[in-house]
Amino acid sequence: QVQLVESGGGLVQAGGSLRLSCTASGGTFSNYATGWFRQAPGKEREFVAAISGSGGRTACADSVKGRFTISRDNAKNTMYLQMNSLTPEDTAVYYCAAVGSPSTVTVRTGRYDYWGQGTQVTVSS
């Protein structure tokens, strides 16, 4: 059983940057592919980015490509999401999630086995 805890959210002005962290416990972190999702008020949860267990393969949504970067440090059991050039449309609760397979880099919410509690990101105009 893997537990995930997000941190790093907050309030930032448009054009600014934030780095989110997701720290895992209770399992061998490299055995899990992981991802970031977000959910804005009144909207469905949507895929942001994902990374394989080794960190060698990544995927990201078109809406964040070129602005957000996903990475991980397995020695620290932590995944990161570097978010640059933020816009008010990026305002949402950001969740990290893990799949019980290191190679499953997927956009599908239903494939993820474990979820964090979320961290709020608010971008002001």
N, C-alpha and C positions, 0 to 999 in steps of 0.2 A: 504494500500500500504506500503510495507516494503522496506526500503532502506538499503543496505549493503555496508560496506566499509572495505576493507582488509588493513592490515598493517603488517609490520614485515619482508618483503622480503629483499633481499640483496645479496651480494656476500660472499661466504664462501668456504673454502677449503674442499676438500674431507675428509670425516671423521668427519667433524664438525656438528654443530647443529644450528637450527633456530627455533623460535616459531612464527607462524603466528597468527594473530588475525583477527576476523571478527566482527565488531560492527554493530548492527542493530538499526534502529529507525523507528518509524511510525506504530508500532504494538506491540502486547503482544508477546514477544519473545518466551515464552514457548509454544505458540500455533503453532509453526512452527518446523518441523524437518528440519535439516540443513545438509549441506555437503560441502566437498571440492573436487574440480576438478582441473585438470591441463592440460595445452596444450603446447607442445613443438613445435618449428618451423617445419612446414611441416607435422605435425601430427594432428590427431583428438583429441578433448578434451576427457580426460579420467577420470573416477572415481578414487578418492583417498580414501575418508572416509566419513561416514555419521553418524549422531547421532539423536536420537529421541528428541522430545521437552522437555522431562523430564531429558534427559541425561542418562536414564537407559538402553538404547539399542544402540549399535554401530555396525558398519560394516566397514571393510577396504579392500582395494585391496590386493591381494597376494603379489604384488610387493613391498609393504611398510609394510607389517605385521611384527611386531617385531621391527620396526624402528620408525614408526610414531604413534602418539597417538592423538586421537580427544577427545575433552572435551568441556564443555560449563559452563558458569556461568550466569544463567538467571537473577540474581540480577543485573548483569552488562550488560545485553543484548549483551553478547559477546561469541563467539565460538573460540576455539583455535585449532591449529594443531602444536603439538610438533614434530619436525623432527630431528632425530638423525642419526648418521652414514650415512650422506649424500654422495651420489656419483654423478658424472657428469651426469648420466642418470636421475637424479631428476631435472635437469635444465628445467625450464618451467615457464610459467605464471600460477600462482595459483589463482583460483577463489573460492569464497564462494557462496553458493546458499541456497535458502529456499523453502520449500514446504508448501503450505497452509493447512497442517494437521500435528499434533504433532506425529503421530504414523507411518508415511510413511518414513521408512528408506529404501532408494532405491538407486541403482547404476545408474538408468536410467536418463540421462541428461534431456530428454523431460518431466519428471515429476516435475521438479523444476520450480517454478513460478517466482522467483526473483533471480537476479544475481548481484554480485558486479562487479567492474571494473577491478579487477585483480591486483596482485602484483608479480613482477618478482623475481624469485629465480634462482641464478646462482651458480653452484658448479664447482669450478676449480679443475683440477687434479694435 
